[in-house]
Amino acid sequence: MSFEKKVLITGASRGIGKAILESFAKQNFYLIGTATSENGIESIQEVISSNNSSGEGIVLDLNNDESLERFFSYLKEKDLYPDVLINNAGFTKDNIFLRMKDDEWNDVLNVHLNAQFKIIKNLIKPMLKKKFGRIINLSSAAAAIGNKGQANYVAAKSGIEAMSKTLAREFGLKNITINCVAPGFIDTDMTDNLDQDYKNLVASQIPLQRFGKAEEVADLVKFLTSNEADYITGQTIHINGGLFM
C-alpha cells in the first residue's frame, strides 16, 4: 500500500498528542507515535487500528540519550524517516524559582529543548534530500506571558520558538517549513487535575469563556502541515480563546 506521507508525533498516547494522532489517522498517512510506556504504546495502536490506519507506536524517553539513539537507529533500519514531524511530547516539574532544584530545571529543558534539537537534527536530513518537510513544535501561551512556578518550562518553550524561527530561515530554501503552535488552557488530563474553582476563574478571563479542546489544537497542527499552509513558516500561532492577544 502506498502512503501519502509518514507522520511522526511524539507524545501521541494522550491529550493533545493523541488528538493529533487521531486527526491524521483518518487519512492515508503512515503514523508513527511515541510514548514513554508500553501502556502508552497500546493506546497509540488502538487509535491506529480503530481507524483502519497503518503505523506503529515506539517507546521513547526524551530524557534518556540511549532511548533516543535506539529510536533513531530503528527509524533508519525500518526506513521510517517522517515527512511530517510533530514535536509534542513534554512534561512539567513546577516549582517557584527560589525552590527550583537543578534536576527540575535540567530535566524540563532537556525534554522540551535539547531533545527536540536532537530529533530535528537527526530527522531533517532525509527531508533535505526530498526537498520537502513539515515540522511543528508545540509551544505554550506561557512562553509569551510567563507563568509562576514554571521558569523552567517557560524558558524551554521560549527556546523552542526562537530555535524554530532560526531553522525556518536555514531550511526554507529546501521547502521545509517549521512553525510553532502555542496552546493556552486546553481540556486534557493535565488540566483535569486543576481545582474547579481555579478553572472557572481562568475561564472567566478568556474572551471565549472556556478552555480549548485538544481536537481544536490538532486541527490547527494538521492545517500547518497541509498544502494550504505551504507559505507559512517561522511562525508561532497561538490558540487560546483570546487569553493572550
C-alpha positions as CSV (number, residue, x, y, z in Angstrom):
1,M,0.0,0.0,0.0
2,S,1.3,3.5,-0.9
3,F,1.1,6.1,1.8
4,E,0.8,9.8,1.1
5,K,3.2,10.7,3.9
6,K,4.9,9.4,7.0
7,V,3.9,11.4,10.1
8,L,5.8,11.2,13.4
9,I,4.1,12.5,16.6
10,T,5.9,12.4,19.9
11,G,3.9,12.1,23.0
12,A,1.0,10.6,21.0
13,S,-0.7,8.5,23.6
14,R,-2.8,11.1,25.4
15,G,-4.0,14.7,25.5
16,I,-3.2,16.9,22.5
17,G,-0.8,14.3,21.1
18,K,-3.5,11.7,20.9
19,A,-5.9,14.2,19.3
20,I,-3.3,15.0,16.7
21,L,-2.7,11.2,16.0
22,E,-6.5,10.8,15.6
23,S,-6.7,13.7,13.2
24,F,-4.1,12.1,10.9
25,A,-5.4,8.6,11.3
26,K,-8.5,9.4,9.2
27,Q,-6.4,9.8,6.1
28,N,-3.8,7.9,4.1
29,F,-0.8,8.5,6.3
30,Y,1.7,6.1,7.9
31,L,1.6,7.0,11.5
32,I,4.5,6.8,14.0
33,G,3.6,7.7,17.6
34,T,5.9,7.7,20.6
35,A,5.1,7.2,24.3
36,T,7.2,6.6,27.4
37,S,5.5,3.3,28.4
38,E,4.0,0.2,27.0
39,N,0.6,1.3,28.1
40,G,1.1,4.4,26.0
41,I,2.1,2.3,23.0
42,E,-1.1,0.3,23.4
43,S,-3.2,3.5,23.3
44,I,-1.4,4.6,20.1
45,Q,-2.0,1.2,18.5
46,E,-5.7,1.3,19.5
47,V,-6.1,4.6,17.7
48,I,-4.4,3.3,14.6
49,S,-6.3,0.1,14.4
50,S,-9.7,1.6,15.2
51,N,-9.3,3.9,12.3
52,N,-8.1,1.2,10.0
53,S,-4.8,3.1,9.6
54,S,-1.3,1.9,9.3
55,G,1.5,2.7,11.6
56,E,3.1,1.8,14.9
57,G,4.0,3.0,18.4
58,I,7.5,3.3,19.6
59,V,8.7,3.7,23.2
60,L,10.8,6.9,23.5
61,D,12.1,8.6,26.6
62,L,13.2,12.1,25.6
63,N,15.2,12.5,28.8
64,N,17.4,9.4,28.0
65,D,20.1,9.6,25.4
66,E,20.2,5.8,25.0
67,S,16.5,5.7,24.3
68,L,16.9,8.5,21.7
69,E,19.7,6.6,20.0
70,R,17.7,3.4,19.8
71,F,14.8,5.4,18.4
72,F,17.0,7.0,15.6
73,S,18.5,3.6,14.8
74,Y,15.1,2.0,14.5
75,L,13.8,4.7,12.2
76,K,16.8,4.3,10.0
77,E,16.6,0.5,9.9
78,K,12.9,0.5,9.0
79,D,13.1,3.5,6.7
80,L,10.6,5.4,8.7
81,Y,12.0,8.9,8.3
82,P,9.0,11.2,8.5
83,D,7.8,13.8,6.0
84,V,5.9,15.4,8.8
85,L,7.4,15.8,12.3
86,I,5.3,17.0,15.2
87,N,7.2,17.6,18.4
88,N,4.5,17.4,21.0
89,A,5.9,15.3,23.9
90,G,6.7,17.1,27.2
91,F,6.1,17.3,30.9
92,T,6.4,19.7,33.8
93,K,8.3,19.9,37.0
94,D,6.9,23.1,38.5
95,N,8.3,25.0,41.4
96,I,8.8,28.6,42.4
97,F,12.1,29.9,41.2
98,L,13.9,30.1,44.6
99,R,13.0,26.5,45.4
100,M,13.6,25.0,41.9
101,K,16.1,22.2,42.1
102,D,18.8,21.7,39.4
103,D,17.2,18.5,38.2
104,E,13.8,20.2,37.9
105,W,15.4,22.8,35.7
106,N,17.6,20.4,33.7
107,D,15.0,17.7,33.1
108,V,12.4,20.1,31.7
109,L,14.9,21.8,29.4
110,N,16.3,18.5,28.3
111,V,13.0,17.1,27.3
112,H,11.5,20.2,25.8
113,L,14.5,21.8,24.2
114,N,17.6,19.6,24.0
115,A,15.7,16.5,22.8
116,Q,13.9,18.5,20.1
117,F,17.3,19.7,18.9
118,K,18.5,16.1,18.6
119,I,15.3,14.9,17.0
120,I,15.2,17.6,14.3
121,K,18.9,17.3,13.6
122,N,18.6,13.5,13.1
123,L,15.4,13.6,11.1
124,I,15.8,16.7,8.9
125,K,18.4,15.3,6.6
126,P,16.0,13.0,4.7
127,M,13.7,16.0,4.3
128,L,16.5,17.9,2.8
129,K,17.1,15.2,0.2
130,K,13.4,15.1,-0.7
131,K,13.2,18.9,-0.6
132,F,10.1,18.6,1.5
133,G,9.3,18.6,5.2
134,R,6.8,20.0,7.7
135,I,7.9,20.4,11.3
136,I,5.5,21.6,14.0
137,N,6.9,22.3,17.5
138,L,4.3,22.5,20.3
139,S,5.0,25.6,22.5
140,S,2.7,27.3,25.0
141,A,1.0,30.6,25.8
142,A,3.2,30.6,28.9
143,A,6.2,31.3,26.7
144,A,4.6,34.7,25.8
145,I,3.1,35.7,29.1
146,G,5.1,33.8,31.7
147,N,3.7,31.6,34.5
148,K,4.5,31.5,38.2
149,G,6.3,28.3,39.2
150,Q,7.3,27.4,35.6
151,A,10.5,29.2,34.9
152,N,12.0,26.0,33.5
153,Y,9.0,25.3,31.3
154,V,8.7,28.9,30.0
155,A,12.4,29.0,29.3
156,A,12.3,25.8,27.3
157,K,9.2,26.8,25.3
158,S,10.7,30.2,24.5
159,G,13.8,28.5,23.3
160,I,11.8,26.2,21.1
161,E,10.1,29.2,19.5
162,A,13.4,31.0,18.9
163,M,15.1,27.9,17.5
164,S,12.2,27.3,15.2
165,K,12.5,30.8,13.7
166,T,16.2,30.2,13.0
167,L,15.6,26.8,11.4
168,A,12.9,28.2,9.3
169,R,15.4,30.6,7.8
170,E,18.1,28.0,7.4
171,F,15.9,25.4,5.7
172,G,13.2,27.4,3.8
173,L,15.1,27.1,0.5
174,K,14.6,23.3,0.7
175,N,10.8,23.6,1.0
176,I,10.9,22.7,4.7
177,T,8.5,24.8,6.9
178,I,8.9,25.0,10.6
179,N,6.3,26.5,12.9
180,C,5.2,26.5,16.5
181,V,1.7,26.1,17.9
182,A,1.2,27.7,21.3
183,P,-1.9,26.4,23.1
184,G,-3.4,28.2,26.1
185,F,-5.7,26.3,28.6
186,I,-6.8,23.1,26.9
187,D,-9.1,20.4,28.4
188,T,-6.8,17.4,28.9
189,D,-5.9,15.0,31.7
190,M,-3.4,17.6,32.9
191,T,-6.0,20.3,33.4
192,D,-8.5,17.8,34.8
193,N,-6.4,17.9,37.9
194,L,-6.8,21.6,38.5
195,D,-9.2,22.8,41.1
196,Q,-12.6,23.5,39.6
197,D,-12.9,27.0,41.2
198,Y,-9.5,27.9,39.7
199,K,-10.6,26.6,36.3
200,N,-13.8,28.7,36.5
201,L,-11.6,31.7,37.4
202,V,-9.3,31.2,34.4
203,A,-12.2,30.6,32.0
204,S,-13.8,33.9,33.1
205,Q,-10.7,35.7,31.9
206,I,-10.8,34.1,28.5
207,P,-12.9,36.0,26.0
208,L,-14.5,32.8,24.7
209,Q,-15.2,31.8,28.3
210,R,-14.0,28.2,28.1
211,F,-10.9,26.0,27.8
212,G,-10.0,24.8,24.4
213,K,-10.4,21.3,23.1
214,A,-7.5,19.1,22.2
215,E,-9.2,18.5,18.8
216,E,-9.1,22.2,18.1
217,V,-5.3,22.2,18.6
218,A,-5.0,19.1,16.4
219,D,-6.9,20.8,13.6
220,L,-4.5,23.7,13.7
221,V,-1.5,21.5,13.7
222,K,-2.9,19.5,10.8
223,F,-3.6,22.7,8.8
224,L,0.0,23.8,9.2
225,T,1.2,20.5,7.6
226,S,-1.3,20.8,4.7
227,N,-0.8,22.3,1.2
228,E,-2.9,25.3,2.2
229,A,-0.2,26.3,4.6
230,D,2.8,26.0,2.2
231,Y,3.6,29.7,2.6
232,I,3.6,29.8,6.4
233,T,6.9,29.3,8.2
234,G,8.8,30.7,11.1
235,Q,5.6,31.5,12.9
236,T,4.2,30.9,16.4
237,I,0.5,30.6,16.2
238,H,-1.5,31.0,19.4
239,I,-4.7,29.1,20.1
240,N,-6.0,30.2,23.4
241,G,-9.5,31.6,23.1
242,G,-8.2,35.2,23.4
243,L,-6.4,34.7,26.7
244,F,-3.3,36.2,25.1
245,M,-3.5,38.5,22.1
